[in-house]
Amino acid sequence: MPPKQSSSFERLKQDRRHLQLTFTKTCNEVTGMLAQPSCTAEEISQLRFTNEELNAQFKDCRDLDKDIQKMAMDERKDEAELDAFFDEVDEVTSANRGKLRKIQFYISEYDMKNAKPAIISSIPTRSPTPTLRSKLPKL
């Protein structure tokens, strides 16, 4: 018996699950790095790059969610199955959004700690002008 060909709907779900697994794995690796007492500038640079990749993957997941939802409506898929799938998607998405925020917070904390103080340029001040007083003639 030939293997059953998966519909494009099922293929989208598989693609989404694969992307989600990759995202979660990378987030977990980064979380391990954030557990260290401090990071070097090189590690922070890598963290920034990884953060950009994770944001792109997160957006790709959201785009796949929309495609899956649209295709499910077009193909009139079983609502109970879809509800279960999207409940799982929402739960994982929420957790991953939290992980992204944690990474972004860590980067911003590093930036604040290691920011060079801004040089305040001295604004030339004018010496106060002498107050001129004039006497009015007596009436």
PyRosetta script that sets phi, psi and omega in degrees:
from pyrosetta import init, pose_from_sequence

init()
pose = pose_from_sequence("MPPKQSSSFERLKQDRRHLQLTFTKTCNEVTGMLAQPSCTAEEISQLRFTNEELNAQFKDCRDLDKDIQKMAMDERKDEAELDAFFDEVDEVTSANRGKLRKIQFYISEYDMKNAKPAIISSIPTRSPTPTLRSKLPKL")
pose.set_psi(1, 127.1)
pose.set_omega(1, -179.5)
pose.set_phi(2, -67.8)
pose.set_psi(2, 148.9)
pose.set_omega(2, 179.9)
pose.set_phi(3, -63.5)
pose.set_psi(3, 144.1)
pose.set_omega(3, -179.1)
pose.set_phi(4, -69.1)
pose.set_psi(4, 129.5)
pose.set_omega(4, 178.8)
pose.set_phi(5, -78.7)
pose.set_psi(5, 132.9)
pose.set_omega(5, -179.8)
pose.set_phi(6, -81.9)
pose.set_psi(6, 143.9)
pose.set_omega(6, 178.7)
pose.set_phi(7, -70.6)
pose.set_psi(7, 165.3)
pose.set_omega(7, 178.2)
pose.set_phi(8, -64.0)
pose.set_psi(8, -28.3)
pose.set_omega(8, 176.0)
pose.set_phi(9, -63.3)
pose.set_psi(9, -48.0)
pose.set_omega(9, 179.0)
pose.set_phi(10, -64.5)
pose.set_psi(10, -36.4)
pose.set_omega(10, 178.9)
pose.set_phi(11, -63.7)
pose.set_psi(11, -41.8)
pose.set_omega(11, 177.3)
pose.set_phi(12, -62.3)
pose.set_psi(12, -41.3)
pose.set_omega(12, 178.6)
pose.set_phi(13, -62.8)
pose.set_psi(13, -41.8)
pose.set_omega(13, 177.9)
pose.set_phi(14, -64.0)
pose.set_psi(14, -43.6)
pose.set_omega(14, 179.0)
pose.set_phi(15, -60.4)
pose.set_psi(15, -41.6)
pose.set_omega(15, -179.6)
pose.set_phi(16, -65.9)
pose.set_psi(16, -42.7)
pose.set_omega(16, 178.8)
pose.set_phi(17, -63.1)
pose.set_psi(17, -42.1)
pose.set_omega(17, 178.8)
pose.set_phi(18, -63.0)
pose.set_psi(18, -45.9)
pose.set_omega(18, 178.9)
pose.set_phi(19, -62.5)
pose.set_psi(19, -40.2)
pose.set_omega(19, 179.3)
pose.set_phi(20, -64.4)
pose.set_psi(20, -41.4)
pose.set_omega(20, 178.4)
pose.set_phi(21, -63.4)
pose.set_psi(21, -42.9)
pose.set_omega(21, 178.0)
pose.set_phi(22, -61.8)
pose.set_psi(22, -44.8)
pose.set_omega(22, 179.2)
pose.set_phi(23, -59.9)
pose.set_psi(23, -49.0)
pose.set_omega(23, -178.0)
pose.set_phi(24, -63.4)
pose.set_psi(24, -41.5)
pose.set_omega(24, 179.3)
pose.set_phi(25, -61.0)
pose.set_psi(25, -46.7)
pose.set_omega(25, 179.8)
pose.set_phi(26, -63.6)
pose.set_psi(26, -43.1)
pose.set_omega(26, 178.3)
pose.set_phi(27, -59.9)
pose.set_psi(27, -41.5)
pose.set_omega(27, 179.7)
pose.set_phi(28, -65.4)
pose.set_psi(28, -38.4)
pose.set_omega(28, 176.5)
pose.set_phi(29, -63.5)
pose.set_psi(29, -43.1)
pose.set_omega(29, 179.8)
pose.set_phi(30, -65.8)
pose.set_psi(30, -39.9)
pose.set_omega(30, 179.3)
pose.set_phi(31, -60.7)
pose.set_psi(31, -37.4)
pose.set_omega(31, 175.7)
pose.set_phi(32, -63.3)
pose.set_psi(32, -38.9)
pose.set_omega(32, 178.7)
pose.set_phi(33, -67.8)
pose.set_psi(33, -36.1)
pose.set_omega(33, -179.2)
pose.set_phi(34, -70.8)
pose.set_psi(34, -18.4)
pose.set_omega(34, 179.2)
pose.set_phi(35, -74.0)
pose.set_psi(35, -15.2)
pose.set_omega(35, 178.6)
pose.set_phi(36, -67.4)
pose.set_psi(36, 152.6)
pose.set_omega(36, -178.7)
pose.set_phi(37, -60.4)
pose.set_psi(37, -37.0)
pose.set_omega(37, 177.5)
pose.set_phi(38, -155.3)
pose.set_psi(38, 160.0)
pose.set_omega(38, -179.6)
pose.set_phi(39, -118.2)
pose.set_psi(39, 150.3)
pose.set_omega(39, 176.2)
pose.set_phi(40, -81.3)
pose.set_psi(40, 167.1)
pose.set_omega(40, 178.3)
pose.set_phi(41, -60.8)
pose.set_psi(41, -36.5)
pose.set_omega(41, 178.8)
pose.set_phi(42, -65.6)
pose.set_psi(42, -40.9)
pose.set_omega(42, 178.4)
pose.set_phi(43, -65.8)
pose.set_psi(43, -38.0)
pose.set_omega(43, 178.0)
pose.set_phi(44, -65.8)
pose.set_psi(44, -39.4)
pose.set_omega(44, 177.3)
pose.set_phi(45, -60.9)
pose.set_psi(45, -44.3)
pose.set_omega(45, 176.7)
pose.set_phi(46, -64.1)
pose.set_psi(46, -38.5)
pose.set_omega(46, 179.2)
pose.set_phi(47, -63.4)
pose.set_psi(47, -39.6)
pose.set_omega(47, 177.4)
pose.set_phi(48, -61.8)
pose.set_psi(48, -44.7)
pose.set_omega(48, 179.6)
pose.set_phi(49, -62.3)
pose.set_psi(49, -46.6)
pose.set_omega(49, 179.6)
pose.set_phi(50, -62.6)
pose.set_psi(50, -39.1)
pose.set_omega(50, 178.6)
pose.set_phi(51, -60.4)
pose.set_psi(51, -42.0)
pose.set_omega(51, 177.6)
pose.set_phi(52, -62.3)
pose.set_psi(52, -43.3)
pose.set_omega(52, 178.4)
pose.set_phi(53, -62.7)
pose.set_psi(53, -42.9)
pose.set_omega(53, -179.4)
pose.set_phi(54, -64.6)
pose.set_psi(54, -40.0)
pose.set_omega(54, 177.7)
pose.set_phi(55, -62.2)
pose.set_psi(55, -40.3)
pose.set_omega(55, 178.1)
pose.set_phi(56, -65.4)
pose.set_psi(56, -42.5)
pose.set_omega(56, 178.7)
pose.set_phi(57, -65.2)
pose.set_psi(57, -39.0)
pose.set_omega(57, 179.3)
pose.set_phi(58, -61.7)
pose.set_psi(58, -43.9)
pose.set_omega(58, 178.1)
pose.set_phi(59, -63.7)
pose.set_psi(59, -41.6)
pose.set_omega(59, 178.2)
pose.set_phi(60, -60.8)
pose.set_psi(60, -40.2)
pose.set_omega(60, 177.6)
pose.set_phi(61, -61.8)
pose.set_psi(61, -44.7)
pose.set_omega(61, 179.9)
pose.set_phi(62, -63.4)
pose.set_psi(62, -39.1)
pose.set_omega(62, 177.7)
pose.set_phi(63, -64.9)
pose.set_psi(63, -41.2)
pose.set_omega(63, 177.0)
pose.set_phi(64, -63.6)
pose.set_psi(64, -38.1)
pose.set_omega(64, 177.6)
pose.set_phi(65, -57.4)
pose.set_psi(65, -43.8)
pose.set_omega(65, -180.0)
pose.set_phi(66, -65.3)
pose.set_psi(66, -42.2)
pose.set_omega(66, 179.4)
pose.set_phi(67, -63.7)
pose.set_psi(67, -42.6)
pose.set_omega(67, 179.9)
pose.set_phi(68, -62.8)
pose.set_psi(68, -44.0)
pose.set_omega(68, -178.9)
pose.set_phi(69, -63.7)
pose.set_psi(69, -43.1)
pose.set_omega(69, 179.4)
pose.set_phi(70, -64.4)
pose.set_psi(70, -45.2)
pose.set_omega(70, -179.4)
pose.set_phi(71, -64.9)
pose.set_psi(71, -37.0)
pose.set_omega(71, 179.3)
pose.set_phi(72, -63.2)
pose.set_psi(72, -39.7)
pose.set_omega(72, 178.5)
pose.set_phi(73, -68.4)
pose.set_psi(73, -40.6)
pose.set_omega(73, -179.8)
pose.set_phi(74, -65.0)
pose.set_psi(74, -39.8)
pose.set_omega(74, -177.4)
pose.set_phi(75, -91.7)
pose.set_psi(75, -0.3)
pose.set_omega(75, 178.5)
pose.set_phi(76, 52.7)
pose.set_psi(76, 58.2)
pose.set_omega(76, -179.0)
pose.set_phi(77, -74.1)
pose.set_psi(77, 162.8)
pose.set_omega(77, 179.7)
pose.set_phi(78, -60.4)
pose.set_psi(78, 123.9)
pose.set_omega(78, -175.8)
pose.set_phi(79, -65.1)
pose.set_psi(79, -37.1)
pose.set_omega(79, -179.2)
pose.set_phi(80, -64.3)
pose.set_psi(80, -41.9)
pose.set_omega(80, 178.4)
pose.set_phi(81, -64.1)
pose.set_psi(81, -43.1)
pose.set_omega(81, 179.8)
pose.set_phi(82, -65.5)
pose.set_psi(82, -42.5)
pose.set_omega(82, 178.6)
pose.set_phi(83, -59.7)
pose.set_psi(83, -43.5)
pose.set_omega(83, 179.3)
pose.set_phi(84, -63.4)
pose.set_psi(84, -43.3)
pose.set_omega(84, 179.9)
pose.set_phi(85, -62.4)
pose.set_psi(85, -48.2)
pose.set_omega(85, -176.5)
pose.set_phi(86, -73.9)
pose.set_psi(86, -25.1)
pose.set_omega(86, 171.8)
pose.set_phi(87, -63.9)
pose.set_psi(87, -43.9)
pose.set_omega(87, 177.3)
pose.set_phi(88, -63.2)
pose.set_psi(88, -44.1)
pose.set_omega(88, 179.5)
pose.set_phi(89, -59.7)
pose.set_psi(89, -45.6)
pose.set_omega(89, -179.0)
pose.set_phi(90, -63.1)
pose.set_psi(90, -40.8)
pose.set_omega(90, 180.0)
pose.set_phi(91, -63.9)
pose.set_psi(91, -47.1)
pose.set_omega(91, -179.1)
pose.set_phi(92, -67.8)
pose.set_psi(92, -40.7)
pose.set_omega(92, 179.3)
pose.set_phi(93, -61.5)
pose.set_psi(93, -43.1)
pose.set_omega(93, 179.0)
pose.set_phi(94, -62.7)
pose.set_psi(94, -43.9)
pose.set_omega(94, 179.2)
pose.set_phi(95, -63.6)
pose.set_psi(95, -42.3)
pose.set_omega(95, -178.9)
pose.set_phi(96, -70.9)
pose.set_psi(96, -33.0)
pose.set_omega(96, 175.2)
pose.set_phi(97, -62.1)
pose.set_psi(97, -39.6)
pose.set_omega(97, 176.8)
pose.set_phi(98, -63.6)
pose.set_psi(98, -40.2)
pose.set_omega(98, 178.2)
pose.set_phi(99, -64.4)
pose.set_psi(99, -41.3)
pose.set_omega(99, 177.9)
pose.set_phi(100, -62.2)
pose.set_psi(100, -43.0)
pose.set_omega(100, 179.4)
pose.set_phi(101, -62.7)
pose.set_psi(101, -38.6)
pose.set_omega(101, 179.3)
pose.set_phi(102, -63.5)
pose.set_psi(102, -42.8)
pose.set_omega(102, 178.5)
pose.set_phi(103, -63.6)
pose.set_psi(103, -46.0)
pose.set_omega(103, -179.7)
pose.set_phi(104, -63.9)
pose.set_psi(104, -37.8)
pose.set_omega(104, 178.2)
pose.set_phi(105, -65.0)
pose.set_psi(105, -42.8)
pose.set_omega(105, -180.0)
pose.set_phi(106, -61.5)
pose.set_psi(106, -43.3)
pose.set_omega(106, 178.5)
pose.set_phi(107, -63.0)
pose.set_psi(107, -44.3)
pose.set_omega(107, -179.1)
pose.set_phi(108, -66.9)
pose.set_psi(108, -35.5)
pose.set_omega(108, 176.2)
pose.set_phi(109, -63.7)
pose.set_psi(109, -42.3)
pose.set_omega(109, 177.8)
pose.set_phi(110, -61.5)
pose.set_psi(110, -45.1)
pose.set_omega(110, -180.0)
pose.set_phi(111, -60.7)
pose.set_psi(111, -41.4)
pose.set_omega(111, -179.1)
pose.set_phi(112, -67.1)
pose.set_psi(112, -39.7)
pose.set_omega(112, -179.5)
pose.set_phi(113, -68.1)
pose.set_psi(113, -34.6)
pose.set_omega(113, -173.3)
pose.set_phi(114, -105.8)
pose.set_psi(114, 10.9)
pose.set_omega(114, 179.4)
pose.set_phi(115, -71.8)
pose.set_psi(115, 138.4)
pose.set_omega(115, 176.3)
pose.set_phi(116, -77.1)
pose.set_psi(116, 139.3)
pose.set_omega(116, -179.6)
pose.set_phi(117, -62.8)
pose.set_psi(117, 139.2)
pose.set_omega(117, 180.0)
pose.set_phi(118, -68.9)
pose.set_psi(118, 139.1)
pose.set_omega(118, 178.3)
pose.set_phi(119, -83.4)
pose.set_psi(119, 121.6)
pose.set_omega(119, 179.9)
pose.set_phi(120, -91.1)
pose.set_psi(120, 117.1)
pose.set_omega(120, 179.8)
pose.set_phi(121, -75.1)
pose.set_psi(121, 139.9)
pose.set_omega(121, -179.4)
pose.set_phi(122, -76.9)
pose.set_psi(122, 129.5)
pose.set_omega(122, 179.6)
pose.set_phi(123, -89.4)
pose.set_psi(123, 123.2)
pose.set_omega(123, -179.4)
pose.set_phi(124, -62.5)
pose.set_psi(124, 130.5)
pose.set_omega(124, 179.5)
pose.set_phi(125, -105.3)
pose.set_psi(125, 143.2)
pose.set_omega(125, 177.6)
pose.set_phi(126, -89.3)
pose.set_psi(126, 143.7)
pose.set_omega(126, 176.9)
pose.set_phi(127, -69.1)
pose.set_psi(127, 146.4)
pose.set_omega(127, -176.7)
pose.set_phi(128, -61.8)
pose.set_psi(128, 137.2)
pose.set_omega(128, 178.8)
pose.set_phi(129, -75.9)
pose.set_psi(129, 138.6)
pose.set_omega(129, 180.0)
pose.set_phi(130, -64.7)
pose.set_psi(130, 141.3)
pose.set_omega(130, 179.6)
pose.set_phi(131, -78.2)
pose.set_psi(131, 124.7)
pose.set_omega(131, 178.1)
pose.set_phi(132, -90.4)
pose.set_psi(132, 128.8)
pose.set_omega(132, 177.8)
pose.set_phi(133, -118.7)
pose.set_psi(133, 132.4)
pose.set_omega(133, 175.5)
pose.set_phi(134, -120.8)
pose.set_psi(134, 147.5)
pose.set_omega(134, -179.2)
pose.set_phi(135, -98.5)
pose.set_psi(135, 130.1)
pose.set_omega(135, 176.2)
pose.set_phi(136, -84.2)
pose.set_psi(136, 147.4)
pose.set_omega(136, 179.5)
pose.set_phi(137, -67.7)
pose.set_psi(137, 150.5)
pose.set_omega(137, 179.6)
pose.set_phi(138, -72.4)
pose.set_psi(138, 142.3)
pose.set_omega(138, 178.6)
pose.set_phi(139, -87.2)
pose.dump_pdb("model.pdb")
